[in-house]
Amino acid sequence: MHTKQSENTLSFRNKLHRFSLAASFLQTGLRPILVLVLVTISASMLAYAQETWQVDPQLSIARLSLGSESNALEIGLARVSGEVVFKSSDSADPLVHLVIKPDNGPQPSYAELSFTSKRSATTSDGKVVVTGDLSVTRVERSVTIEPNEAYHGPEYGEPVVQTTTEEVRLVISDPRWRATGSNTKRLSGSSSFSREAFPQLMDALTRADWPTILVNGEKCHVPSTIGEDYSGATCSGTVIATLNNSMVSTGSGEAYYGFQPAVTPDRERGTIALDLKVKPTSSVSAAVASVPTAARE
């Protein structure tokens, strides 16, 4: 009986020893395998990592022009919002989504533009040509103005909305991302087109009432009493953009009546020039840093 009990004890100790060896192997032997698996997953994530840069609408502008080259005339300004996404697998093929819209309050007729990229290519001189769809949304409303004692401003009718989309090319002239401080960067580009290729866009440029100045933090004050010398509200704010056109005086002497643009452009060609300020918002590659500490020990 004593011998049977000793055998049982010895068998139990052997099983306990084998269990301890197995546990030790699981703790140490499998760790390199676990680390290898995590490294493989991390490498796969890096292959598909992407960085998203947000376009700052307070500092990003679009300059709208008619004509071309020396015969070009800026006719309006607009704010730009959206994002630019770079893939680590191909940094020369960014995903671009931009929205271009006026910033001059309610108008009886205005237009908004949106661009979504489809593909990109690098030119021999280092520029990036982004091909995508440009959608033009025109909004037109009737306006009624009745100047009487109860007048409180213009009354607008129901909007009539029309949207047209065509493929265009956006040429990024400086894809090297010039630093501007405060972790923001600058990106410049332009897109040119003709009335023959995109008549709805040309109509949007010529018929809509685009602002000629962009102001951040604008505040306007109307005096409580209005006299004969009233010339409008007094406004303050930070000017971020104005039209850049050469002007010439008209007439001389008693016939002088001000300035006008030095050029008279044709209305068959147009250009949208972009000056964007962007800042990083997220990066999928940051997920690689989330590998458990225990797996790295």
C-alpha contacts under 8 A as a table, 3 or more apart, distances in Angstrom:
res1	aa1	res2	aa2	distance
1	M	4	K	5.11
1	M	5	Q	6.37
2	H	5	Q	5.21
2	H	6	S	6.28
3	T	6	S	5.09
3	T	7	E	6.26
4	K	7	E	5.17
4	K	8	N	6.31
5	Q	8	N	5.09
5	Q	9	T	6.19
6	S	9	T	5.03
6	S	10	L	6.10
7	E	10	L	5.06
7	E	11	S	6.07
8	N	11	S	5.09
8	N	12	F	6.16
9	T	12	F	5.13
9	T	13	R	6.25
10	L	13	R	5.12
10	L	14	N	6.22
11	S	14	N	5.11
11	S	15	K	6.26
12	F	15	K	5.15
12	F	16	L	6.11
13	R	16	L	4.97
13	R	17	H	6.08
14	N	17	H	5.06
14	N	18	R	6.22
15	K	18	R	5.13
15	K	19	F	6.11
16	L	19	F	5.03
16	L	20	S	6.17
17	H	20	S	5.04
17	H	21	L	6.26
18	R	21	L	5.08
18	R	22	A	6.19
19	F	22	A	5.05
19	F	23	A	6.12
20	S	23	A	5.06
20	S	24	S	6.06
21	L	24	S	5.03
21	L	25	F	6.17
22	A	25	F	5.07
22	A	26	L	6.22
23	A	26	L	5.07
23	A	27	Q	6.21
24	S	27	Q	5.07
24	S	28	T	6.08
24	S	29	G	7.52
25	F	28	T	5.22
25	F	29	G	4.58
25	F	30	L	6.63
26	L	29	G	5.68
26	L	30	L	5.33
26	L	31	R	7.57
27	Q	30	L	6.39
27	Q	31	R	6.56
28	T	31	R	5.35
28	T	32	P	7.75
29	G	32	P	6.72
29	G	33	I	7.70
30	L	33	I	5.11
30	L	34	L	6.13
31	R	34	L	4.97
31	R	35	V	6.08
31	R	295	A	6.68
32	P	35	V	5.01
32	P	36	L	6.03
33	I	36	L	5.01
33	I	37	V	6.20
34	L	37	V	5.10
34	L	38	L	6.23
34	L	295	A	6.82
35	V	38	L	5.06
35	V	39	V	6.03
35	V	295	A	5.73
35	V	296	R	6.66
36	L	39	V	5.07
36	L	40	T	6.10
37	V	40	T	5.11
37	V	41	I	6.25
38	L	41	I	5.03
38	L	42	S	6.03
38	L	291	V	7.08
39	V	42	S	4.94
39	V	43	A	6.06
40	T	43	A	5.14
40	T	44	S	6.24
41	I	44	S	5.05
41	I	45	M	6.22
42	S	45	M	4.98
42	S	46	L	6.21
42	S	288	V	5.37
43	A	46	L	5.06
43	A	47	A	6.34
44	S	47	A	5.14
44	S	48	Y	6.78
45	M	48	Y	5.27
45	M	49	A	5.89
45	M	284	V	7.78
45	M	285	S	6.79
45	M	287	A	7.96
45	M	288	V	7.16
46	L	49	A	4.77
46	L	88	S	7.36
46	L	284	V	7.94
46	L	285	S	5.64
46	L	288	V	7.52
47	A	88	S	6.59
47	A	89	S	5.84
48	Y	87	K	6.94
48	Y	88	S	6.72
48	Y	89	S	6.59
49	A	87	K	6.15
49	A	88	S	5.68
49	A	89	S	7.66
49	A	283	S	6.99
49	A	284	V	4.98
49	A	285	S	4.94
50	Q	85	V	6.59
50	Q	86	F	5.43
50	Q	87	K	4.35
50	Q	88	S	5.72
50	Q	283	S	5.72
50	Q	284	V	5.61
50	Q	285	S	6.81
51	E	85	V	5.60
51	E	86	F	5.22
51	E	87	K	6.59
51	E	88	S	7.82
51	E	280	P	7.25
51	E	281	T	7.78
51	E	282	S	6.02
51	E	283	S	4.54
51	E	284	V	6.82
51	E	285	S	7.97
52	T	83	E	6.80
52	T	84	V	5.92
52	T	85	V	4.43
52	T	86	F	6.52
52	T	280	P	5.88
52	T	281	T	5.72
52	T	282	S	5.50
52	T	283	S	6.43
53	W	83	E	5.55
53	W	84	V	5.16
53	W	85	V	6.16
53	W	278	V	5.76
53	W	279	K	5.15
53	W	280	P	4.28
53	W	281	T	5.73
53	W	282	S	7.60
54	Q	81	S	7.82
54	Q	82	G	6.24
54	Q	83	E	4.49
54	Q	84	V	6.56
54	Q	278	V	5.28
54	Q	279	K	5.36
54	Q	280	P	6.14
54	Q	281	T	6.30
55	V	60	S	6.97
55	V	80	V	7.23
55	V	81	S	5.17
55	V	82	G	5.23
55	V	83	E	5.32
55	V	84	V	7.50
55	V	276	L	6.60
55	V	277	K	5.94
55	V	278	V	4.48
55	V	279	K	6.79
56	D	59	L	5.66
56	D	60	S	5.81
56	D	80	V	7.51
56	D	81	S	6.13
56	D	82	G	7.93
56	D	276	L	7.42
56	D	277	K	5.74
56	D	278	V	5.76
56	D	279	K	7.45
57	P	60	S	5.14
57	P	61	I	7.49
57	P	79	R	5.78
57	P	80	V	5.18
57	P	81	S	4.82
58	Q	79	R	7.36
58	Q	216	N	6.82
59	L	79	R	7.99
59	L	240	I	7.17
59	L	276	L	7.15
59	L	277	K	6.07
60	S	79	R	6.05
60	S	80	V	5.41
60	S	81	S	7.31
60	S	274	L	7.67
60	S	275	D	5.75
60	S	276	L	4.37
60	S	277	K	5.40
61	I	77	L	6.92
61	I	78	A	5.72
61	I	79	R	4.73
61	I	80	V	5.49
61	I	241	A	7.70
61	I	274	L	6.06
61	I	275	D	5.47
61	I	276	L	6.40
62	A	77	L	5.70
62	A	78	A	5.12
62	A	79	R	6.16
62	A	80	V	6.51
62	A	100	I	7.17
62	A	272	I	6.39
62	A	273	A	5.54
62	A	274	L	4.62
62	A	275	D	6.42
63	R	74	E	6.78
63	R	75	I	7.97
63	R	76	G	6.28
63	R	77	L	4.94
63	R	78	A	6.77
63	R	243	L	7.96
63	R	272	I	5.73
63	R	273	A	5.07
63	R	274	L	6.50
64	L	74	E	5.67
64	L	75	I	5.86
64	L	76	G	5.27
64	L	77	L	6.03
64	L	78	A	7.90
64	L	205	L	7.26
64	L	270	G	7.51
64	L	271	T	6.02
64	L	272	I	4.89
64	L	273	A	6.64
65	S	72	A	6.26
65	S	73	L	5.29
65	S	74	E	4.14
65	S	75	I	5.50
65	S	76	G	7.22
65	S	270	G	5.52
65	S	271	T	5.16
65	S	272	I	6.50
66	L	72	A	5.56
66	L	73	L	5.39
66	L	74	E	6.48
66	L	75	I	6.98
66	L	265	P	6.09
66	L	266	D	6.82
66	L	267	R	6.01
66	L	268	E	7.74
66	L	269	R	5.93
66	L	270	G	4.40
66	L	271	T	6.51
67	G	71	N	5.55
67	G	72	A	4.27
67	G	73	L	6.40
67	G	265	P	4.76
67	G	266	D	5.26
67	G	267	R	6.29
67	G	268	E	6.94
67	G	269	R	5.06
67	G	270	G	5.56
67	G	271	T	7.74
68	S	71	N	5.34
68	S	72	A	4.57
68	S	265	P	7.76
68	S	269	R	6.56
68	S	270	G	6.82
68	S	271	T	7.52
69	E	72	A	5.49
71	N	263	V	6.12
71	N	264	T	7.13
71	N	265	P	5.51
72	A	263	V	7.40
72	A	265	P	5.85
73	L	245	N	6.47
73	L	261	P	7.82
73	L	263	V	6.87
73	L	264	T	7.36
73	L	265	P	6.21
74	E	243	L	6.25
74	E	244	N	6.71
74	E	245	N	6.43
75	I	205	L	7.88
75	I	210	W	7.33
75	I	212	T	7.22
75	I	243	L	7.47
76	G	210	W	4.83
76	G	211	P	5.40
76	G	212	T	5.01
76	G	213	I	7.92
76	G	243	L	6.96
77	L	102	P	7.05
77	L	210	W	6.19
77	L	211	P	5.54
77	L	212	T	5.70
77	L	213	I	6.70
77	L	214	L	7.16
77	L	241	A	7.80
77	L	242	T	7.61
77	L	243	L	7.39
78	A	100	I	6.17
78	A	101	K	5.40
78	A	102	P	4.63
78	A	103	D	6.38
78	A	210	W	7.20
78	A	211	P	7.04
78	A	214	L	7.63
79	R	100	I	5.76
79	R	101	K	5.67
79	R	102	P	6.24
79	R	103	D	6.72
80	V	98	L	6.64
80	V	99	V	5.57
80	V	100	I	4.68
80	V	101	K	6.73
80	V	276	L	7.52
81	S	98	L	5.73
81	S	99	V	5.23
81	S	100	I	6.76
82	G	96	V	7.91
82	G	97	H	5.44
82	G	98	L	4.45
82	G	99	V	5.91
83	E	96	V	6.18
83	E	97	H	5.52
83	E	98	L	6.52
83	E	278	V	8.00
84	V	94	P	6.57
84	V	95	L	5.70
84	V	96	V	4.64
84	V	97	H	6.47
85	V	94	P	5.51
85	V	95	L	4.92
85	V	96	V	6.46
86	F	90	D	7.52
86	F	91	S	5.45
86	F	92	A	7.87
86	F	93	D	7.12
86	F	94	P	4.75
86	F	95	L	6.51
87	K	90	D	5.44
87	K	91	S	5.41
87	K	93	D	7.38
87	K	94	P	6.68
88	S	91	S	5.64
90	D	93	D	5.67
90	D	94	P	7.81
91	S	94	P	6.27
92	A	120	S	7.06
92	A	121	A	6.99
92	A	122	T	6.82
92	A	128	V	7.18
93	D	119	R	6.58
93	D	120	S	4.95
93	D	121	A	6.78
93	D	130	V	7.92
94	P	119	R	7.95
94	P	120	S	7.03
95	L	116	T	7.80
95	L	117	S	5.89
95	L	118	K	7.47
95	L	119	R	7.86
96	V	115	F	7.48
96	V	116	T	5.80
96	V	117	S	5.17
97	H	114	S	7.38
97	H	115	F	5.53
97	H	116	T	4.58
97	H	117	S	6.52
98	L	114	S	5.53
98	L	115	F	5.08
98	L	116	T	6.70
99	V	112	E	7.45
99	V	113	L	5.80
99	V	114	S	4.34
99	V	115	F	6.50
100	I	112	E	5.85
100	I	113	L	4.88
100	I	114	S	6.01
101	K	111	A	6.92
101	K	112	E	4.69
101	K	113	L	6.34
102	P	110	Y	7.62
102	P	111	A	7.48
102	P	112	E	7.15
102	P	210	W	6.04
102	P	211	P	6.57
103	D	211	P	6.71
103	D	214	L	7.24
104	N	107	Q	7.72
104	N	210	W	7.53
104	N	211	P	5.87
107	Q	110	Y	6.25
107	Q	209	D	7.39
108	P	139	V	7.86
108	P	140	E	5.78
108	P	141	R	4.84
108	P	142	S	6.18
108	P	143	V	6.15
108	P	156	Y	6.86
109	S	138	R	7.48
109	S	139	V	5.66
109	S	140	E	4.39
109	S	141	R	6.16
109	S	207	R	7.74
109	S	208	A	5.59
109	S	209	D	6.70
110	Y	138	R	6.04
110	Y	139	V	5.48
110	Y	140	E	6.68
110	Y	204	A	7.59
110	Y	207	R	7.99
110	Y	208	A	4.66
110	Y	209	D	5.99
110	Y	210	W	7.41
111	A	136	V	6.95
111	A	137	T	5.54
111	A	138	R	4.37
111	A	139	V	6.00
111	A	204	A	5.95
111	A	208	A	6.18
112	E	136	V	6.05
112	E	137	T	5.22
112	E	138	R	6.58
113	L	134	L	6.87
113	L	135	S	5.65
113	L	136	V	4.82
113	L	137	T	6.30
114	S	134	L	5.66
114	S	135	S	5.24
114	S	136	V	6.85
115	F	132	G	6.65
115	F	133	D	5.63
115	F	134	L	4.48
115	F	135	S	6.44
116	T	132	G	5.39
116	T	133	D	5.40
116	T	134	L	6.72
117	S	120	S	7.85
117	S	130	V	6.36
117	S	131	T	5.72
117	S	132	G	3.89
117	S	133	D	6.40
118	K	130	V	7.53
118	K	131	T	5.83
118	K	132	G	4.79
118	K	133	D	7.46
119	R	130	V	6.01
119	R	131	T	5.46
119	R	132	G	6.86
120	S	128	V	6.72
120	S	129	V	5.53
120	S	130	V	4.34
120	S	131	T	5.97
121	A	128	V	5.71
121	A	129	V	5.32
121	A	130	V	6.66
122	T	126	G	6.14
122	T	127	K	5.72
122	T	128	V	4.52
122	T	129	V	6.21
123	T	126	G	5.39
123	T	127	K	5.32
123	T	128	V	6.24
123	T	129	V	7.22
124	S	127	K	7.44
126	G	175	P	7.84
127	K	171	V	6.85
127	K	172	I	5.83
127	K	173	S	5.22
127	K	174	D	6.54
127	K	175	P	6.56
128	V	171	V	5.85
128	V	172	I	5.12
128	V	173	S	6.93
128	V	175	P	6.67
129	V	169	R	6.42
129	V	170	L	5.76
129	V	171	V	4.53
129	V	172	I	6.24
130	V	169	R	5.65
130	V	170	L	5.01
130	V	171	V	6.21
130	V	172	I	7.49
131	T	167	E	7.07
131	T	168	V	5.93
131	T	169	R	4.50
131	T	170	L	6.26
132	G	167	E	5.52
132	G	168	V	5.80
132	G	169	R	6.46
132	G	170	L	7.85
133	D	165	T	6.33
133	D	166	E	5.60
133	D	167	E	4.47
133	D	168	V	6.18
134	L	165	T	5.53
134	L	166	E	5.56
134	L	167	E	6.04
134	L	168	V	6.36
135	S	163	T	6.62
135	S	164	T	5.56
135	S	165	T	4.18
135	S	166	E	6.62
136	V	163	T	5.43
136	V	164	T	5.29
136	V	165	T	6.28
136	V	200	Q	7.23
136	V	201	L	6.25
136	V	204	A	7.51
137	T	161	V	6.79
137	T	162	Q	5.60
137	T	163	T	4.27
137	T	164	T	6.66
138	R	161	V	5.74
138	R	162	Q	5.31
138	R	163	T	6.40
138	R	204	A	6.67
139	V	159	P	6.09
139	V	160	V	5.61
139	V	161	V	4.67
139	V	162	Q	6.69
140	E	159	P	5.58
140	E	160	V	5.25
140	E	161	V	6.69
141	R	156	Y	6.20
141	R	157	G	5.42
141	R	158	E	5.98
141	R	159	P	4.69
141	R	160	V	6.27
142	S	156	Y	5.71
142	S	157	G	5.00
142	S	158	E	7.41
142	S	159	P	7.80
143	V	154	P	6.41
143	V	155	E	5.60
143	V	156	Y	4.52
143	V	157	G	6.17
144	T	154	P	5.69
144	T	155	E	5.11
144	T	156	Y	6.40
145	I	153	G	7.12
145	I	154	P	4.94
145	I	155	E	6.55
146	E	151	Y	6.51
146	E	154	P	7.64
147	P	150	A	7.89
147	P	151	Y	5.56
148	N	151	Y	5.19
164	T	200	Q	7.00
166	E	198	F	7.07
168	V	191	S	7.37
168	V	193	F	7.80
169	R	191	S	6.02
169	R	192	S	7.87
170	L	189	G	6.57
170	L	190	S	5.64
170	L	191	S	4.79
171	V	189	G	5.32
171	V	190	S	5.44
171	V	191	S	6.30
172	I	175	P	6.01
172	I	187	L	7.46
172	I	188	S	5.91
172	I	189	G	4.13
172	I	190	S	6.73
173	S	188	S	5.98
173	S	189	G	5.35
173	S	190	S	7.78
174	D	177	W	6.75
174	D	178	R	7.90
174	D	187	L	6.52
174	D	188	S	6.05
174	D	189	G	7.45
175	P	187	L	6.82
175	P	188	S	7.89
177	W	185	K	5.83
177	W	186	R	5.75
177	W	187	L	5.97
178	R	185	K	5.64
178	R	186	R	5.34
178	R	187	L	7.17
179	A	183	N	7.68
179	A	184	T	6.52
179	A	185	K	4.63
179	A	186	R	6.41
180	T	183	N	7.49
180	T	184	T	5.82
180	T	185	K	5.30
180	T	186	R	6.53
181	G	184	T	5.76
181	G	185	K	7.30
183	N	279	K	6.47
183	N	280	P	7.82
184	T	277	K	6.58
184	T	278	V	5.55
184	T	279	K	4.59
184	T	280	P	7.49
185	K	277	K	5.70
185	K	278	V	5.36
185	K	279	K	6.38
186	R	275	D	7.24
186	R	276	L	5.61
186	R	277	K	4.69
186	R	278	V	6.26
187	L	274	L	7.90
187	L	275	D	6.12
187	L	276	L	5.06
187	L	277	K	6.47
187	L	278	V	7.54
188	S	273	A	7.66
188	S	274	L	5.51
188	S	275	D	4.81
188	S	276	L	6.18
189	G	273	A	5.96
189	G	274	L	5.13
189	G	275	D	6.90
190	S	271	T	6.93
190	S	272	I	5.51
190	S	273	A	4.25
190	S	274	L	5.78
191	S	271	T	5.66
191	S	272	I	5.33
191	S	273	A	6.61
192	S	269	R	7.45
192	S	270	G	5.79
192	S	271	T	4.32
192	S	272	I	6.50
193	F	197	A	6.83
193	F	198	F	6.86
193	F	269	R	5.86
193	F	270	G	5.58
193	F	271	T	6.45
194	S	197	A	5.35
194	S	198	F	6.10
194	S	199	P	7.36
194	S	202	M	7.49
194	S	268	E	5.67
194	S	269	R	4.34
194	S	270	G	6.29
195	R	198	F	5.13
195	R	199	P	4.35
195	R	200	Q	7.81
195	R	201	L	7.66
195	R	202	M	5.76
195	R	267	R	7.73
195	R	268	E	4.99
195	R	269	R	6.00
195	R	270	G	7.99
196	E	199	P	5.95
196	E	268	E	7.59
198	F	201	L	5.58
198	F	202	M	6.68
199	P	202	M	5.12
199	P	203	D	6.19
200	Q	203	D	5.06
200	Q	204	A	6.18
201	L	204	A	4.95
201	L	205	L	6.37
202	M	205	L	5.16
202	M	206	T	6.25
202	M	267	R	7.56
202	M	268	E	7.53
202	M	269	R	7.49
202	M	270	G	6.83
203	D	206	T	5.19
203	D	207	R	5.64
203	D	208	A	7.79
204	A	207	R	5.55
204	A	208	A	5.54
205	L	208	A	5.93
205	L	210	W	7.83
206	T	267	R	7.87
211	P	214	L	7.17
212	T	242	T	5.98
212	T	243	L	5.91
213	I	239	V	7.33
213	I	240	I	7.85
213	I	241	A	5.72
213	I	242	T	4.54
213	I	243	L	6.83
214	L	239	V	5.95
214	L	240	I	5.74
214	L	241	A	5.25
214	L	242	T	6.64
215	V	218	E	5.87
215	V	237	G	5.99
215	V	238	T	5.31
215	V	239	V	4.34
215	V	240	I	5.77
215	V	241	A	7.36
216	N	237	G	5.79
216	N	238	T	5.07
216	N	239	V	6.37
216	N	240	I	6.97
217	G	236	S	7.84
217	G	237	G	5.10
217	G	238	T	6.52
218	E	235	C	6.61
218	E	236	S	5.49
218	E	237	G	4.33
218	E	238	T	7.13
219	K	235	C	5.40
219	K	236	S	5.40
219	K	237	G	6.46
220	C	233	A	5.98
220	C	234	T	5.40
220	C	235	C	3.98
220	C	236	S	6.44
221	H	233	A	5.42
221	H	234	T	5.17
221	H	235	C	6.22
222	V	232	G	7.29
222	V	233	A	4.70
222	V	234	T	6.50
223	P	226	I	6.50
223	P	233	A	7.39
226	I	229	D	7.82
226	I	230	Y	5.81
227	G	230	Y	5.48
239	V	242	T	7.68
245	N	261	P	6.46
245	N	262	A	7.68
246	S	261	P	5.87
246	S	262	A	5.51
246	S	263	V	7.87
247	M	259	F	6.05
247	M	260	Q	5.37
247	M	261	P	4.42
247	M	262	A	5.00
248	V	259	F	5.35
248	V	260	Q	5.59
248	V	261	P	6.20
248	V	262	A	5.49
249	S	252	S	7.91
249	S	256	Y	7.60
249	S	257	Y	7.94
249	S	258	G	5.77
249	S	259	F	4.27
249	S	260	Q	6.40
250	T	256	Y	5.83
250	T	257	Y	6.11
250	T	258	G	5.70
250	T	259	F	5.51
250	T	260	Q	6.72
251	G	255	A	5.20
251	G	256	Y	4.26
251	G	257	Y	6.54
251	G	258	G	7.86
252	S	255	A	5.23
252	S	256	Y	4.33
252	S	257	Y	7.94
253	G	256	Y	5.47
261	P	264	T	7.16
266	D	269	R	6.98
267	R	270	G	7.40
283	S	286	A	5.71
284	V	287	A	5.76
285	S	288	V	5.73
285	S	289	A	7.95
286	A	289	A	5.66
286	A	290	S	7.57
287	A	290	S	5.40
288	V	291	V	6.23
291	V	295	A	7.23
291	V	296	R	7.66
292	P	295	A	5.45
292	P	296	R	6.89
293	T	296	R	5.23
293	T	297	E	6.48
294	A	297	E	5.33
